[in-house]
Amino acid sequence: AVTNKKPTQASITKVKQFEGSTSFVRRSQWMLEQLRQVNGIDPNRDSAEFDLLFENAFDQWVASTASEKCTFFQILHHTCQRYLTDRKPEFINCQSKIMGGNSILHSAADSVTSAVQKASQALNERGERLGRAEEKTEDMKNSAQQFAETAHKVG
């Protein structure tokens, strides 16, 4: 979680969902600055398990799926890069795709950028068409005025 107030504060909250319940219960919470190490346990195996080492605590975690663990790591890595200026945590035993350039965050950013570019291009094209329509309208107005003046002179 990241606050929207200045100065920005980021925290990591561990929640648990008990069987038969739709709600989550908060188990633990740490400030992002307290995070020292993220341990993916085994970079060669898709596993939902991982460990987080904080300033004064070691905590074992299990994501719902290995894919969700990967997503969490990517978001956590990005959040650390963005909000921690001094001491960034060490990411060990993590799959290289987590730190690489092809993260879901980059993919999402690329698709948003692409969508914005397409929308901008469409707006430019529409603007050009509207400009041409305005020119045609102006020409028609001038023709109509000339016709009215000629008709007035004849009549």
GUFI-544725 format. One record per atom (N, C-alpha, C): residue number from 1; chain; x, z, y. Coordinates in nm, 3 decimals, always signed. Layout:
% residues N
+-------+------+---------+---------+---------+
| vexdo | guro |      xx |      zz |      yy |
+-------+------+---------+---------+---------+
|   NUM |    A |       X |       Z |       Y |
...
+-------+------+---------+---------+---------+
% end
This chain:
% residues 155
+-------+------+---------+---------+---------+
| vexdo | guro |      xx |      zz |      yy |
+-------+------+---------+---------+---------+
|     1 |    A |  +0.084 |  +0.000 |  -0.118 |
|     1 |    A |  +0.000 |  +0.000 |  +0.000 |
|     1 |    A |  +0.088 |  +0.000 |  +0.123 |
|     2 |    A |  +0.047 |  -0.074 |  +0.226 |
|     2 |    A |  +0.119 |  -0.079 |  +0.352 |
|     2 |    A |  +0.019 |  -0.052 |  +0.464 |
|     3 |    A |  +0.056 |  +0.042 |  +0.553 |
|     3 |    A |  -0.034 |  +0.075 |  +0.664 |
|     3 |    A |  -0.030 |  -0.037 |  +0.766 |
|     4 |    A |  -0.137 |  -0.048 |  +0.844 |
|     4 |    A |  -0.137 |  -0.149 |  +0.950 |
|     4 |    A |  -0.106 |  -0.086 |  +1.085 |
|     5 |    A |  -0.076 |  +0.044 |  +1.087 |
|     5 |    A |  -0.036 |  +0.112 |  +1.210 |
|     5 |    A |  +0.115 |  +0.105 |  +1.224 |
|     6 |    A |  +0.162 |  +0.110 |  +1.348 |
|     6 |    A |  +0.306 |  +0.112 |  +1.375 |
|     6 |    A |  +0.350 |  +0.256 |  +1.392 |
|     7 |    A |  +0.462 |  +0.301 |  +1.341 |
|     7 |    A |  +0.548 |  +0.224 |  +1.253 |
|     7 |    A |  +0.484 |  +0.207 |  +1.115 |
|     8 |    A |  +0.512 |  +0.095 |  +1.054 |
|     8 |    A |  +0.457 |  +0.062 |  +0.924 |
|     8 |    A |  +0.511 |  +0.156 |  +0.817 |
|     9 |    A |  +0.423 |  +0.201 |  +0.729 |
|     9 |    A |  +0.465 |  +0.284 |  +0.617 |
|     9 |    A |  +0.414 |  +0.218 |  +0.489 |
|    10 |    A |  +0.501 |  +0.215 |  +0.388 |
|    10 |    A |  +0.464 |  +0.155 |  +0.260 |
|    10 |    A |  +0.477 |  +0.260 |  +0.152 |
|    11 |    A |  +0.381 |  +0.260 |  +0.060 |
|    11 |    A |  +0.385 |  +0.356 |  -0.049 |
|    11 |    A |  +0.350 |  +0.288 |  -0.180 |
|    12 |    A |  +0.392 |  +0.354 |  -0.288 |
|    12 |    A |  +0.361 |  +0.307 |  -0.423 |
|    12 |    A |  +0.273 |  +0.415 |  -0.485 |
|    13 |    A |  +0.158 |  +0.375 |  -0.534 |
|    13 |    A |  +0.064 |  +0.470 |  -0.593 |
|    13 |    A |  +0.038 |  +0.432 |  -0.738 |
|    14 |    A |  +0.053 |  +0.528 |  -0.826 |
|    14 |    A |  +0.024 |  +0.507 |  -0.969 |
|    14 |    A |  -0.118 |  +0.556 |  -0.995 |
|    15 |    A |  -0.199 |  +0.468 |  -1.054 |
|    15 |    A |  -0.337 |  +0.503 |  -1.086 |
|    15 |    A |  -0.360 |  +0.486 |  -1.236 |
|    16 |    A |  -0.463 |  +0.550 |  -1.283 |
|    16 |    A |  -0.500 |  +0.538 |  -1.424 |
|    16 |    A |  -0.651 |  +0.520 |  -1.431 |
|    17 |    A |  -0.692 |  +0.434 |  -1.524 |
|    17 |    A |  -0.834 |  +0.415 |  -1.549 |
|    17 |    A |  -0.864 |  +0.471 |  -1.687 |
|    18 |    A |  -0.950 |  +0.569 |  -1.691 |
|    18 |    A |  -0.983 |  +0.630 |  -1.818 |
|    18 |    A |  -1.087 |  +0.548 |  -1.892 |
|    19 |    A |  -1.080 |  +0.550 |  -2.023 |
|    19 |    A |  -1.170 |  +0.472 |  -2.108 |
|    19 |    A |  -1.315 |  +0.506 |  -2.076 |
|    20 |    A |  -1.395 |  +0.402 |  -2.061 |
|    20 |    A |  -1.538 |  +0.421 |  -2.033 |
|    20 |    A |  -1.568 |  +0.440 |  -1.886 |
|    21 |    A |  -1.467 |  +0.438 |  -1.801 |
|    21 |    A |  -1.489 |  +0.458 |  -1.657 |
|    21 |    A |  -1.453 |  +0.330 |  -1.582 |
|    22 |    A |  -1.523 |  +0.306 |  -1.473 |
|    22 |    A |  -1.492 |  +0.189 |  -1.391 |
|    22 |    A |  -1.403 |  +0.225 |  -1.273 |
|    23 |    A |  -1.385 |  +0.354 |  -1.249 |
|    23 |    A |  -1.304 |  +0.396 |  -1.134 |
|    23 |    A |  -1.162 |  +0.431 |  -1.177 |
|    24 |    A |  -1.074 |  +0.438 |  -1.078 |
|    24 |    A |  -0.934 |  +0.472 |  -1.100 |
|    24 |    A |  -0.906 |  +0.609 |  -1.041 |
|    25 |    A |  -0.814 |  +0.681 |  -1.104 |
|    25 |    A |  -0.774 |  +0.813 |  -1.056 |
|    25 |    A |  -0.627 |  +0.804 |  -1.015 |
|    26 |    A |  -0.597 |  +0.856 |  -0.896 |
|    26 |    A |  -0.459 |  +0.854 |  -0.849 |
|    26 |    A |  -0.378 |  +0.957 |  -0.926 |
|    27 |    A |  -0.266 |  +0.912 |  -0.983 |
|    27 |    A |  -0.180 |  +1.001 |  -1.062 |
|    27 |    A |  -0.060 |  +1.050 |  -0.980 |
|    28 |    A |  +0.007 |  +0.958 |  -0.910 |
|    28 |    A |  +0.127 |  +0.990 |  -0.833 |
|    28 |    A |  +0.138 |  +0.895 |  -0.716 |
|    29 |    A |  +0.213 |  +0.939 |  -0.614 |
|    29 |    A |  +0.236 |  +0.851 |  -0.500 |
|    29 |    A |  +0.374 |  +0.882 |  -0.440 |
|    30 |    A |  +0.446 |  +0.774 |  -0.405 |
|    30 |    A |  +0.578 |  +0.786 |  -0.343 |
|    30 |    A |  +0.586 |  +0.692 |  -0.225 |
|    31 |    A |  +0.671 |  +0.725 |  -0.130 |
|    31 |    A |  +0.699 |  +0.635 |  -0.020 |
|    31 |    A |  +0.797 |  +0.528 |  -0.070 |
|    32 |    A |  +0.785 |  +0.408 |  -0.020 |
|    32 |    A |  +0.870 |  +0.298 |  -0.064 |
|    32 |    A |  +1.019 |  +0.331 |  -0.042 |
|    33 |    A |  +1.049 |  +0.404 |  +0.065 |
|    33 |    A |  +1.188 |  +0.441 |  +0.095 |
|    33 |    A |  +1.250 |  +0.526 |  -0.016 |
|    34 |    A |  +1.168 |  +0.593 |  -0.096 |
|    34 |    A |  +1.218 |  +0.679 |  -0.203 |
|    34 |    A |  +1.255 |  +0.601 |  -0.330 |
|    35 |    A |  +1.213 |  +0.475 |  -0.338 |
|    35 |    A |  +1.241 |  +0.394 |  -0.456 |
|    35 |    A |  +1.389 |  +0.356 |  -0.461 |
|    36 |    A |  +1.455 |  +0.386 |  -0.572 |
|    36 |    A |  +1.597 |  +0.358 |  -0.587 |
|    36 |    A |  +1.625 |  +0.246 |  -0.688 |
|    37 |    A |  +1.540 |  +0.238 |  -0.792 |
|    37 |    A |  +1.565 |  +0.139 |  -0.896 |
|    37 |    A |  +1.435 |  +0.099 |  -0.965 |
|    38 |    A |  +1.426 |  -0.032 |  -0.994 |
|    38 |    A |  +1.316 |  -0.088 |  -1.071 |
|    38 |    A |  +1.379 |  -0.142 |  -1.198 |
|    39 |    A |  +1.336 |  -0.090 |  -1.313 |
|    39 |    A |  +1.395 |  -0.129 |  -1.441 |
|    39 |    A |  +1.290 |  -0.198 |  -1.527 |
|    40 |    A |  +1.311 |  -0.328 |  -1.546 |
|    40 |    A |  +1.218 |  -0.406 |  -1.628 |
|    40 |    A |  +1.235 |  -0.386 |  -1.777 |
|    41 |    A |  +1.330 |  -0.304 |  -1.816 |
|    41 |    A |  +1.362 |  -0.263 |  -1.953 |
|    41 |    A |  +1.426 |  -0.374 |  -2.036 |
|    42 |    A |  +1.361 |  -0.491 |  -2.047 |
|    42 |    A |  +1.419 |  -0.599 |  -2.127 |
|    42 |    A |  +1.384 |  -0.734 |  -2.066 |
|    43 |    A |  +1.483 |  -0.802 |  -2.005 |
|    43 |    A |  +1.454 |  -0.930 |  -1.940 |
|    43 |    A |  +1.426 |  -1.044 |  -2.038 |
|    44 |    A |  +1.455 |  -1.022 |  -2.167 |
|    44 |    A |  +1.438 |  -1.129 |  -2.266 |
|    44 |    A |  +1.308 |  -1.118 |  -2.345 |
|    45 |    A |  +1.225 |  -1.020 |  -2.310 |
|    45 |    A |  +1.102 |  -0.998 |  -2.385 |
|    45 |    A |  +0.988 |  -0.972 |  -2.287 |
|    46 |    A |  +0.874 |  -1.038 |  -2.309 |
|    46 |    A |  +0.757 |  -1.011 |  -2.225 |
|    46 |    A |  +0.698 |  -0.878 |  -2.265 |
|    47 |    A |  +0.716 |  -0.782 |  -2.178 |
|    47 |    A |  +0.668 |  -0.647 |  -2.206 |
|    47 |    A |  +0.597 |  -0.595 |  -2.081 |
|    48 |    A |  +0.495 |  -0.513 |  -2.100 |
|    48 |    A |  +0.421 |  -0.457 |  -1.988 |
|    48 |    A |  +0.484 |  -0.326 |  -1.939 |
|    49 |    A |  +0.586 |  -0.279 |  -2.010 |
|    49 |    A |  +0.646 |  -0.149 |  -1.976 |
|    49 |    A |  +0.759 |  -0.167 |  -1.875 |
|    50 |    A |  +0.773 |  -0.068 |  -1.787 |
|    50 |    A |  +0.885 |  -0.066 |  -1.692 |
|    50 |    A |  +0.902 |  +0.076 |  -1.639 |
|    51 |    A |  +1.018 |  +0.098 |  -1.578 |
|    51 |    A |  +1.049 |  +0.229 |  -1.522 |
|    51 |    A |  +1.079 |  +0.216 |  -1.374 |
|    52 |    A |  +1.038 |  +0.317 |  -1.298 |
|    52 |    A |  +1.073 |  +0.325 |  -1.156 |
|    52 |    A |  +1.150 |  +0.455 |  -1.134 |
|    53 |    A |  +1.264 |  +0.444 |  -1.070 |
|    53 |    A |  +1.346 |  +0.560 |  -1.039 |
|    53 |    A |  +1.334 |  +0.585 |  -0.889 |
|    54 |    A |  +1.285 |  +0.703 |  -0.854 |
|    54 |    A |  +1.270 |  +0.742 |  -0.715 |
|    54 |    A |  +1.378 |  +0.844 |  -0.679 |
|    55 |    A |  +1.386 |  +0.879 |  -0.553 |
|    55 |    A |  +1.485 |  +0.974 |  -0.504 |
|    55 |    A |  +1.488 |  +1.101 |  -0.588 |
|    56 |    A |  +1.372 |  +1.157 |  -0.617 |
|    56 |    A |  +1.366 |  +1.284 |  -0.691 |
|    56 |    A |  +1.282 |  +1.276 |  -0.818 |
|    57 |    A |  +1.261 |  +1.155 |  -0.868 |
|    57 |    A |  +1.174 |  +1.144 |  -0.986 |
|    57 |    A |  +1.203 |  +1.016 |  -1.063 |
|    58 |    A |  +1.175 |  +1.022 |  -1.192 |
|    58 |    A |  +1.183 |  +0.907 |  -1.280 |
|    58 |    A |  +1.045 |  +0.893 |  -1.340 |
|    59 |    A |  +0.988 |  +0.773 |  -1.337 |
|    59 |    A |  +0.851 |  +0.758 |  -1.384 |
|    59 |    A |  +0.839 |  +0.633 |  -1.472 |
|    60 |    A |  +0.778 |  +0.649 |  -1.588 |
|    60 |    A |  +0.754 |  +0.537 |  -1.680 |
|    60 |    A |  +0.616 |  +0.480 |  -1.651 |
|    61 |    A |  +0.608 |  +0.346 |  -1.650 |
|    61 |    A |  +0.484 |  +0.276 |  -1.618 |
|    61 |    A |  +0.452 |  +0.176 |  -1.727 |
|    62 |    A |  +0.323 |  +0.143 |  -1.739 |
|    62 |    A |  +0.278 |  +0.035 |  -1.826 |
|    62 |    A |  +0.172 |  -0.042 |  -1.750 |
|    63 |    A |  +0.200 |  -0.170 |  -1.728 |
|    63 |    A |  +0.102 |  -0.256 |  -1.663 |
|    63 |    A |  -0.002 |  -0.298 |  -1.767 |
|    64 |    A |  -0.110 |  -0.357 |  -1.722 |
|    64 |    A |  -0.213 |  -0.403 |  -1.816 |
|    64 |    A |  -0.159 |  -0.513 |  -1.906 |
|    65 |    A |  -0.077 |  -0.602 |  -1.848 |
|    65 |    A |  -0.018 |  -0.713 |  -1.924 |
|    65 |    A |  +0.123 |  -0.739 |  -1.872 |
|    66 |    A |  +0.202 |  -0.813 |  -1.948 |
|    66 |    A |  +0.336 |  -0.851 |  -1.903 |
|    66 |    A |  +0.328 |  -0.939 |  -1.778 |
|    67 |    A |  +0.225 |  -1.021 |  -1.770 |
|    67 |    A |  +0.204 |  -1.107 |  -1.655 |
|    67 |    A |  +0.177 |  -1.023 |  -1.529 |
|    68 |    A |  +0.096 |  -0.919 |  -1.542 |
|    68 |    A |  +0.067 |  -0.832 |  -1.428 |
|    68 |    A |  +0.192 |  -0.756 |  -1.386 |
|    69 |    A |  +0.275 |  -0.719 |  -1.482 |
|    69 |    A |  +0.402 |  -0.654 |  -1.450 |
|    69 |    A |  +0.487 |  -0.748 |  -1.365 |
|    70 |    A |  +0.496 |  -0.873 |  -1.405 |
|    70 |    A |  +0.574 |  -0.974 |  -1.334 |
|    70 |    A |  +0.521 |  -0.989 |  -1.190 |
|    71 |    A |  +0.391 |  -0.998 |  -1.176 |
|    71 |    A |  +0.328 |  -1.009 |  -1.044 |
|    71 |    A |  +0.360 |  -0.887 |  -0.959 |
|    72 |    A |  +0.349 |  -0.768 |  -1.020 |
|    72 |    A |  +0.379 |  -0.644 |  -0.948 |
|    72 |    A |  +0.524 |  -0.644 |  -0.900 |
|    73 |    A |  +0.617 |  -0.684 |  -0.987 |
|    73 |    A |  +0.759 |  -0.688 |  -0.952 |
|    73 |    A |  +0.783 |  -0.784 |  -0.835 |
|    74 |    A |  +0.720 |  -0.901 |  -0.840 |
|    74 |    A |  +0.738 |  -0.999 |  -0.733 |
|    74 |    A |  +0.688 |  -0.943 |  -0.600 |
|    75 |    A |  +0.572 |  -0.882 |  -0.602 |
|    75 |    A |  +0.515 |  -0.825 |  -0.479 |
|    75 |    A |  +0.601 |  -0.708 |  -0.432 |
|    76 |    A |  +0.645 |  -0.623 |  -0.526 |
|    76 |    A |  +0.729 |  -0.508 |  -0.491 |
|    76 |    A |  +0.862 |  -0.555 |  -0.431 |
|    77 |    A |  +0.924 |  -0.655 |  -0.492 |
|    77 |    A |  +1.051 |  -0.709 |  -0.441 |
|    77 |    A |  +1.033 |  -0.764 |  -0.300 |
|    78 |    A |  +0.927 |  -0.842 |  -0.280 |
|    78 |    A |  +0.898 |  -0.899 |  -0.148 |
|    78 |    A |  +0.873 |  -0.788 |  -0.045 |
|    79 |    A |  +0.796 |  -0.687 |  -0.084 |
|    79 |    A |  +0.764 |  -0.576 |  +0.007 |
|    79 |    A |  +0.891 |  -0.500 |  +0.045 |
|    80 |    A |  +0.980 |  -0.477 |  -0.052 |
|    80 |    A |  +1.107 |  -0.409 |  -0.024 |
|    80 |    A |  +1.192 |  -0.491 |  +0.073 |
|    81 |    A |  +1.199 |  -0.622 |  +0.052 |
|    81 |    A |  +1.277 |  -0.708 |  +0.140 |
|    81 |    A |  +1.221 |  -0.705 |  +0.282 |
|    82 |    A |  +1.091 |  -0.697 |  +0.292 |
|    82 |    A |  +1.027 |  -0.704 |  +0.423 |
|    82 |    A |  +1.029 |  -0.572 |  +0.499 |
|    83 |    A |  +1.007 |  -0.460 |  +0.428 |
|    83 |    A |  +0.987 |  -0.333 |  +0.498 |
|    83 |    A |  +1.104 |  -0.235 |  +0.491 |
|    84 |    A |  +1.199 |  -0.257 |  +0.403 |
|    84 |    A |  +1.312 |  -0.166 |  +0.394 |
|    84 |    A |  +1.433 |  -0.230 |  +0.462 |
|    85 |    A |  +1.484 |  -0.163 |  +0.563 |
|    85 |    A |  +1.598 |  -0.219 |  +0.635 |
|    85 |    A |  +1.730 |  -0.164 |  +0.582 |
|    86 |    A |  +1.734 |  -0.037 |  +0.548 |
|    86 |    A |  +1.859 |  +0.026 |  +0.507 |
|    86 |    A |  +1.891 |  +0.003 |  +0.360 |
|    87 |    A |  +1.834 |  +0.087 |  +0.280 |
|    87 |    A |  +1.870 |  +0.093 |  +0.138 |
|    87 |    A |  +1.760 |  +0.031 |  +0.053 |
|    88 |    A |  +1.787 |  -0.086 |  +0.001 |
|    88 |    A |  +1.688 |  -0.154 |  -0.084 |
|    88 |    A |  +1.711 |  -0.112 |  -0.229 |
|    89 |    A |  +1.604 |  -0.098 |  -0.308 |
|    89 |    A |  +1.620 |  -0.058 |  -0.448 |
|    89 |    A |  +1.687 |  -0.167 |  -0.532 |
|    90 |    A |  +1.746 |  -0.124 |  -0.640 |
|    90 |    A |  +1.812 |  -0.214 |  -0.734 |
|    90 |    A |  +1.707 |  -0.258 |  -0.838 |
|    91 |    A |  +1.701 |  -0.388 |  -0.865 |
|    91 |    A |  +1.612 |  -0.442 |  -0.967 |
|    91 |    A |  +1.701 |  -0.478 |  -1.086 |
|    92 |    A |  +1.685 |  -0.406 |  -1.199 |
|    92 |    A |  +1.767 |  -0.433 |  -1.317 |
|    92 |    A |  +1.680 |  -0.469 |  -1.436 |
|    93 |    A |  +1.738 |  -0.540 |  -1.531 |
|    93 |    A |  +1.668 |  -0.581 |  -1.653 |
|    93 |    A |  +1.536 |  -0.652 |  -1.624 |
|    94 |    A |  +1.536 |  -0.732 |  -1.518 |
|    94 |    A |  +1.416 |  -0.806 |  -1.479 |
|    94 |    A |  +1.439 |  -0.955 |  -1.506 |
|    95 |    A |  +1.334 |  -1.025 |  -1.537 |
|    95 |    A |  +1.344 |  -1.169 |  -1.558 |
|    95 |    A |  +1.384 |  -1.236 |  -1.427 |
|    96 |    A |  +1.469 |  -1.337 |  -1.435 |
|    96 |    A |  +1.523 |  -1.401 |  -1.315 |
|    96 |    A |  +1.412 |  -1.462 |  -1.228 |
|    97 |    A |  +1.302 |  -1.504 |  -1.289 |
|    97 |    A |  +1.194 |  -1.566 |  -1.210 |
|    97 |    A |  +1.133 |  -1.469 |  -1.110 |
|    98 |    A |  +1.152 |  -1.339 |  -1.133 |
|    98 |    A |  +1.097 |  -1.238 |  -1.042 |
|    98 |    A |  +1.169 |  -1.243 |  -0.908 |
|    99 |    A |  +1.300 |  -1.261 |  -0.910 |
|    99 |    A |  +1.377 |  -1.264 |  -0.787 |
|    99 |    A |  +1.396 |  -1.406 |  -0.735 |
|   100 |    A |  +1.369 |  -1.505 |  -0.819 |
|   100 |    A |  +1.397 |  -1.644 |  -0.783 |
|   100 |    A |  +1.304 |  -1.698 |  -0.677 |
|   101 |    A |  +1.333 |  -1.821 |  -0.638 |
|   101 |    A |  +1.256 |  -1.884 |  -0.532 |
|   101 |    A |  +1.117 |  -1.929 |  -0.575 |
|   102 |    A |  +1.090 |  -1.931 |  -0.705 |
|   102 |    A |  +0.960 |  -1.982 |  -0.751 |
|   102 |    A |  +0.862 |  -1.869 |  -0.780 |
|   103 |    A |  +0.864 |  -1.766 |  -0.699 |
|   103 |    A |  +0.772 |  -1.655 |  -0.722 |
|   103 |    A |  +0.631 |  -1.697 |  -0.683 |
|   104 |    A |  +0.534 |  -1.620 |  -0.727 |
|   104 |    A |  +0.394 |  -1.651 |  -0.692 |
|   104 |    A |  +0.373 |  -1.641 |  -0.542 |
|   105 |    A |  +0.452 |  -1.556 |  -0.476 |
|   105 |    A |  +0.437 |  -1.544 |  -0.331 |
|   105 |    A |  +0.480 |  -1.673 |  -0.264 |
|   106 |    A |  +0.593 |  -1.731 |  -0.309 |
|   106 |    A |  +0.638 |  -1.857 |  -0.252 |
|   106 |    A |  +0.539 |  -1.968 |  -0.285 |
|   107 |    A |  +0.488 |  -1.969 |  -0.406 |
|   107 |    A |  +0.391 |  -2.071 |  -0.446 |
|   107 |    A |  +0.266 |  -2.060 |  -0.359 |
|   108 |    A |  +0.221 |  -1.936 |  -0.338 |
|   108 |    A |  +0.102 |  -1.916 |  -0.256 |
|   108 |    A |  +0.129 |  -1.959 |  -0.113 |
|   109 |    A |  +0.247 |  -1.923 |  -0.061 |
|   109 |    A |  +0.283 |  -1.963 |  +0.076 |
|   109 |    A |  +0.291 |  -2.115 |  +0.086 |
|   110 |    A |  +0.351 |  -2.179 |  -0.015 |
|   110 |    A |  +0.361 |  -2.324 |  -0.014 |
|   110 |    A |  +0.223 |  -2.389 |  -0.015 |
|   111 |    A |  +0.132 |  -2.337 |  -0.096 |
|   111 |    A |  -0.001 |  -2.398 |  -0.104 |
|   111 |    A |  -0.078 |  -2.376 |  +0.026 |
|   112 |    A |  -0.059 |  -2.260 |  +0.090 |
|   112 |    A |  -0.124 |  -2.235 |  +0.219 |
|   112 |    A |  -0.067 |  -2.328 |  +0.324 |
|   113 |    A |  +0.065 |  -2.342 |  +0.326 |
|   113 |    A |  +0.130 |  -2.434 |  +0.421 |
|   113 |    A |  +0.081 |  -2.575 |  +0.400 |
|   114 |    A |  +0.071 |  -2.616 |  +0.275 |
|   114 |    A |  +0.023 |  -2.751 |  +0.243 |
|   114 |    A |  -0.121 |  -2.769 |  +0.292 |
|   115 |    A |  -0.205 |  -2.669 |  +0.269 |
|   115 |    A |  -0.345 |  -2.677 |  +0.312 |
|   115 |    A |  -0.354 |  -2.686 |  +0.464 |
|   116 |    A |  -0.271 |  -2.608 |  +0.533 |
|   116 |    A |  -0.271 |  -2.611 |  +0.680 |
|   116 |    A |  -0.226 |  -2.748 |  +0.730 |
|   117 |    A |  -0.122 |  -2.804 |  +0.665 |
|   117 |    A |  -0.073 |  -2.936 |  +0.705 |
|   117 |    A |  -0.181 |  -3.042 |  +0.684 |
|   118 |    A |  -0.251 |  -3.036 |  +0.570 |
|   118 |    A |  -0.357 |  -3.133 |  +0.542 |
|   118 |    A |  -0.470 |  -3.120 |  +0.643 |
|   119 |    A |  -0.508 |  -2.995 |  +0.675 |
|   119 |    A |  -0.615 |  -2.972 |  +0.772 |
|   119 |    A |  -0.573 |  -3.022 |  +0.910 |
|   120 |    A |  -0.448 |  -2.997 |  +0.946 |
|   120 |    A |  -0.396 |  -3.043 |  +1.075 |
|   120 |    A |  -0.397 |  -3.195 |  +1.083 |
|   121 |    A |  -0.355 |  -3.259 |  +0.974 |
|   121 |    A |  -0.355 |  -3.405 |  +0.970 |
|   121 |    A |  -0.498 |  -3.459 |  +0.983 |
|   122 |    A |  -0.591 |  -3.395 |  +0.912 |
|   122 |    A |  -0.730 |  -3.438 |  +0.919 |
|   122 |    A |  -0.785 |  -3.422 |  +1.061 |
|   123 |    A |  -0.748 |  -3.312 |  +1.125 |
|   123 |    A |  -0.793 |  -3.290 |  +1.264 |
|   123 |    A |  -0.733 |  -3.395 |  +1.357 |
|   124 |    A |  -0.605 |  -3.429 |  +1.337 |
|   124 |    A |  -0.542 |  -3.532 |  +1.420 |
|   124 |    A |  -0.611 |  -3.665 |  +1.402 |
|   125 |    A |  -0.640 |  -3.700 |  +1.276 |
|   125 |    A |  -0.708 |  -3.827 |  +1.248 |
|   125 |    A |  -0.847 |  -3.826 |  +1.311 |
|   126 |    A |  -0.916 |  -3.713 |  +1.300 |
|   126 |    A |  -1.049 |  -3.703 |  +1.359 |
|   126 |    A |  -1.040 |  -3.716 |  +1.511 |
|   127 |    A |  -0.937 |  -3.651 |  +1.568 |
|   127 |    A |  -0.916 |  -3.661 |  +1.712 |
|   127 |    A |  -0.892 |  -3.804 |  +1.756 |
|   128 |    A |  -0.814 |  -3.879 |  +1.676 |
|   128 |    A |  -0.790 |  -4.020 |  +1.707 |
|   128 |    A |  -0.919 |  -4.099 |  +1.701 |
|   129 |    A |  -1.000 |  -4.074 |  +1.599 |
|   129 |    A |  -1.128 |  -4.145 |  +1.586 |
|   129 |    A |  -1.221 |  -4.110 |  +1.703 |
|   130 |    A |  -1.224 |  -3.982 |  +1.741 |
|   130 |    A |  -1.307 |  -3.941 |  +1.855 |
|   130 |    A |  -1.257 |  -4.007 |  +1.983 |
|   131 |    A |  -1.125 |  -4.016 |  +1.997 |
|   131 |    A |  -1.067 |  -4.083 |  +2.114 |
|   131 |    A |  -1.109 |  -4.229 |  +2.120 |
|   132 |    A |  -1.104 |  -4.298 |  +2.006 |
|   132 |    A |  -1.147 |  -4.439 |  +2.001 |
|   132 |    A |  -1.297 |  -4.449 |  +2.032 |
|   133 |    A |  -1.376 |  -4.356 |  +1.980 |
|   133 |    A |  -1.520 |  -4.358 |  +2.006 |
|   133 |    A |  -1.548 |  -4.336 |  +2.155 |
|   134 |    A |  -1.470 |  -4.247 |  +2.217 |
|   134 |    A |  -1.487 |  -4.224 |  +2.360 |
|   134 |    A |  -1.453 |  -4.350 |  +2.441 |
|   135 |    A |  -1.346 |  -4.419 |  +2.399 |
|   135 |    A |  -1.308 |  -4.544 |  +2.467 |
|   135 |    A |  -1.419 |  -4.647 |  +2.454 |
|   136 |    A |  -1.476 |  -4.660 |  +2.334 |
|   136 |    A |  -1.585 |  -4.756 |  +2.312 |
|   136 |    A |  -1.707 |  -4.718 |  +2.396 |
|   137 |    A |  -1.734 |  -4.589 |  +2.402 |
|   137 |    A |  -1.848 |  -4.541 |  +2.482 |
|   137 |    A |  -1.827 |  -4.574 |  +2.629 |
|   138 |    A |  -1.704 |  -4.553 |  +2.678 |
|   138 |    A |  -1.671 |  -4.585 |  +2.818 |
|   138 |    A |  -1.688 |  -4.735 |  +2.843 |
|   139 |    A |  -1.640 |  -4.818 |  +2.748 |
|   139 |    A |  -1.655 |  -4.964 |  +2.762 |
|   139 |    A |  -1.803 |  -5.002 |  +2.766 |
|   140 |    A |  -1.884 |  -4.942 |  +2.678 |
|   140 |    A |  -2.028 |  -4.972 |  +2.675 |
|   140 |    A |  -2.094 |  -4.929 |  +2.805 |
|   141 |    A |  -2.051 |  -4.814 |  +2.860 |
|   141 |    A |  -2.108 |  -4.766 |  +2.986 |
|   141 |    A |  -2.076 |  -4.864 |  +3.098 |
|   142 |    A |  -1.949 |  -4.909 |  +3.102 |
|   142 |    A |  -1.909 |  -5.005 |  +3.205 |
|   142 |    A |  -1.987 |  -5.136 |  +3.191 |
|   143 |    A |  -2.003 |  -5.183 |  +3.065 |
|   143 |    A |  -2.080 |  -5.306 |  +3.041 |
|   143 |    A |  -2.224 |  -5.288 |  +3.086 |
|   144 |    A |  -2.281 |  -5.171 |  +3.057 |
|   144 |    A |  -2.420 |  -5.144 |  +3.095 |
|   144 |    A |  -2.434 |  -5.142 |  +3.247 |
|   145 |    A |  -2.335 |  -5.081 |  +3.315 |
|   145 |    A |  -2.340 |  -5.077 |  +3.462 |
|   145 |    A |  -2.331 |  -5.218 |  +3.521 |
|   146 |    A |  -2.239 |  -5.299 |  +3.464 |
|   146 |    A |  -2.225 |  -5.437 |  +3.512 |
|   146 |    A |  -2.353 |  -5.515 |  +3.488 |
|   147 |    A |  -2.414 |  -5.497 |  +3.372 |
|   147 |    A |  -2.540 |  -5.565 |  +3.340 |
|   147 |    A |  -2.649 |  -5.523 |  +3.437 |
|   148 |    A |  -2.655 |  -5.390 |  +3.465 |
|   148 |    A |  -2.758 |  -5.339 |  +3.558 |
|   148 |    A |  -2.738 |  -5.396 |  +3.696 |
|   149 |    A |  -2.612 |  -5.402 |  +3.742 |
|   149 |    A |  -2.584 |  -5.457 |  +3.874 |
|   149 |    A |  -2.621 |  -5.605 |  +3.882 |
|   150 |    A |  -2.585 |  -5.680 |  +3.776 |
|   150 |    A |  -2.618 |  -5.822 |  +3.772 |
|   150 |    A |  -2.768 |  -5.841 |  +3.768 |
|   151 |    A |  -2.835 |  -5.762 |  +3.686 |
|   151 |    A |  -2.982 |  -5.773 |  +3.676 |
|   151 |    A |  -3.047 |  -5.738 |  +3.808 |
|   152 |    A |  -2.992 |  -5.641 |  +3.880 |
|   152 |    A |  -3.047 |  -5.600 |  +4.008 |
|   152 |    A |  -3.032 |  -5.712 |  +4.111 |
|   153 |    A |  -2.916 |  -5.783 |  +4.106 |
|   153 |    A |  -2.891 |  -5.891 |  +4.200 |
|   153 |    A |  -2.984 |  -6.010 |  +4.172 |
|   154 |    A |  -3.009 |  -6.037 |  +4.042 |
|   154 |    A |  -3.096 |  -6.146 |  +4.002 |
|   154 |    A |  -3.239 |  -6.114 |  +4.041 |
|   155 |    A |  -3.283 |  -5.991 |  +4.017 |
|   155 |    A |  -3.421 |  -5.952 |  +4.039 |
|   155 |    A |  -3.453 |  -5.938 |  +4.181 |
+-------+------+---------+---------+---------+
% end
